[in-house]
Each structure stands twice: as structure tokens, then as C-alpha cells.
Amino acid sequence: MSLSLYQSSVPVFERSLNAFSAILDKAAAHASACKFDPAIYLTMRLRPDMFAFPRQVQIFCDHAKNGAARLAGAEAPRFEDNEASLDELKARVKKTLDVLAGLDAKAIDAGAEREIVFPAGSNKKAKMIGATYLLHYALPNFYFHLTTAYDILRYAGVAIGKRDFMGAVPGFTLF
């Protein structure tokens, strides 16, 4: 059995986005239990030269929706980067899931050999072949920012672990 580009992208993004949505719920519960304003999370970053928590979430959402849409040859909607609460970040995750649900699997698979052109910094563009773009650019960037957002909340004391990060892994049976 061969693995399709769609199988390697959309379900992977969806599982991680759903898992992170549940992590955001745990972060809100942690703030409530510890009696502090959850807006504090929005100011947190791992290092001074790294993006703060909301930007990490925005970026991993963008890599999921933009990456999958580019592979499908579709234009992804642009989201404003103005989330100012955990609820708004959770809504962004949901909007990203909605975009992914609307993409055609066959169109994504057809993008394996298509040249993908995408923004790469200030007024520059880059191009890659679709399969290479997914495996060596979109997925690594998605996971980098997802992991960083997870790490910020873990560092803040939210009781989350690897199973929270992994979410519901398809085909995983514990016996």
C-alpha cells in the first residue's frame, strides 16, 4: 500500500489540531484552578527572541491550512492574527480544521509533483515540488511551532504530557 500526500497531511494536521484544542481547554482549567488570568499565557515565550504563545498557535494553524491548500492548488483564506484569548485561539484552531475539511483529497494527491510557490520572508518567494514541500517544509514548520506552543503551556505548569500532545492516534490499540 502506498501512502498518499493527502493521508500524510490533512489527517495528521487534524489529529494534532484537535489534540491542541483539548490542550487549550486544559490551560483554561489550569488558570481557573490556580486563580490567575489566562491572558498571562498570551504573554509567554520560551526565550526573548522567540514568538509569544499566540503567534506560535497562529503559525502552526497557518502551516496546516496554507500547506494543505497549496498542495490542493487552492487559495487558503487569510486569518487575521489578532487572537487575544484562549477562546479566540481555540476558535482559530477550529477555523483551521474547517478549512482542512473543505479540501479535496484528490486535489491534494495531485499536488505531489506540482511546483509549490510560497512566501519566504520579506518580499521573497520559494518554490518546491509538492511532496518535498510537505515533508521537508510544511510538516517540520507545523510541528516546530506546535511543539513550542505546547512547551510554553507545559512550562507554565499546565498538566499536559505526551499523550495530550499526540491526541487520538489512529490505529493505536493498547493491550
Secondary structure, 3 states (H helix, E strand, C coil): CCCCCCCCCHHHHHHHHHHHHHHHHHHHHHHHHHCCCHHHHHHCCCCCCCCCHHHHHHHHHHHHHHHHHHHHCCCCCCCCCCCCCHHHHHHHHHHHHHHHHCCCHHHHHHCCCCEEEEECCCCCEEEEEHHHHHHHHHHHHHHHHHHHHHHHHHHCCCCCCHHHHHCCCCCCCCC
